[in-house]
Amino acid sequence: MTAEARVVLYSRPGCHLCDDAQVVIERVCAELGVGWQEVDITADEHLHAQYWEQIPVILVDGAPHDFWRVDPTRLRAALTR
């Protein structure tokens, strides 16, 4: 994870879908040399209220990309445009 994250993963502890999304994001971002970061929504009341039903939520370049599941092909395509 780097400060120049193009991908943001909103997640919460104990979320198996979040764990699955993290694996895909780590792999794709490492392949492409792209920074990413994970944000725990339980640490922020606003984020928790906004995303608790949809996590994991993935943003690419600040825009919503996916929620619940991450497709590696689709993520790779979004990052190489």
C-alpha positions as CSV (number, residue, x, y, z in Angstrom):
1,M,0.0,0.0,0.0
2,T,1.3,3.5,-0.8
3,A,0.3,7.1,-0.2
4,E,-0.4,7.5,-3.9
5,A,-3.3,5.0,-3.9
6,R,-5.4,4.7,-7.1
7,V,-7.5,2.0,-5.6
8,V,-9.3,2.3,-2.2
9,L,-10.9,-0.7,-0.5
10,Y,-13.6,0.2,2.0
11,S,-13.9,-2.8,4.4
12,R,-14.4,-3.9,8.0
13,P,-12.8,-6.5,10.2
14,G,-14.3,-10.0,10.0
15,C,-15.7,-9.5,6.5
16,H,-14.8,-12.5,4.3
17,L,-15.8,-10.7,1.1
18,C,-13.4,-7.9,2.1
19,D,-10.6,-10.5,2.6
20,D,-11.3,-11.9,-0.8
21,A,-11.4,-8.4,-2.4
22,Q,-8.1,-7.6,-0.7
23,V,-6.4,-10.6,-2.3
24,V,-7.5,-9.6,-5.8
25,I,-6.6,-5.9,-5.3
26,E,-3.2,-6.8,-3.9
27,R,-2.4,-9.1,-6.9
28,V,-3.7,-6.8,-9.6
29,C,-2.1,-3.6,-8.2
30,A,1.2,-5.4,-7.7
31,E,1.2,-6.6,-11.3
32,L,0.6,-3.1,-12.5
33,G,2.7,-1.2,-10.0
34,V,-0.4,0.7,-8.8
35,G,-0.8,1.9,-5.2
36,W,-3.8,1.0,-3.1
37,Q,-5.1,1.4,0.4
38,E,-7.6,-0.2,2.7
39,V,-10.0,1.9,4.9
40,D,-11.8,0.4,7.8
41,I,-15.3,1.8,7.8
42,T,-15.8,1.0,11.5
43,A,-13.3,3.7,12.3
44,D,-15.4,6.4,10.7
45,E,-19.1,7.0,11.5
46,H,-19.9,8.6,8.2
47,L,-18.2,5.8,6.1
48,H,-19.9,3.2,8.2
49,A,-23.3,4.7,7.6
50,Q,-22.6,5.1,3.9
51,Y,-21.1,1.7,3.1
52,W,-22.0,-0.9,5.8
53,E,-24.5,-2.7,3.5
54,Q,-22.3,-2.8,0.5
55,I,-18.8,-3.7,1.7
56,P,-16.4,-4.3,0.3
57,V,-16.6,-1.2,-1.8
58,I,-13.8,-0.4,-4.2
59,L,-13.0,3.0,-5.7
60,V,-10.7,3.5,-8.6
61,D,-9.3,7.0,-9.0
62,G,-11.9,8.3,-6.5
63,A,-14.9,6.8,-8.5
64,P,-17.0,3.8,-7.4
65,H,-15.8,0.7,-9.2
66,D,-17.3,-2.4,-7.5
67,F,-18.9,-3.6,-4.4
68,W,-19.2,-7.1,-2.9
69,R,-17.0,-8.8,-5.4
70,V,-14.0,-7.7,-7.4
71,D,-13.4,-9.0,-10.9
72,P,-9.7,-9.0,-11.6
73,T,-10.1,-8.5,-15.3
74,R,-12.4,-5.5,-14.9
75,L,-10.1,-4.0,-12.3
76,R,-7.1,-4.4,-14.5
77,A,-8.9,-2.8,-17.4
78,A,-9.9,0.2,-15.3
79,L,-6.3,0.7,-14.1
80,T,-4.8,0.5,-17.6
81,R,-7.1,3.0,-19.3
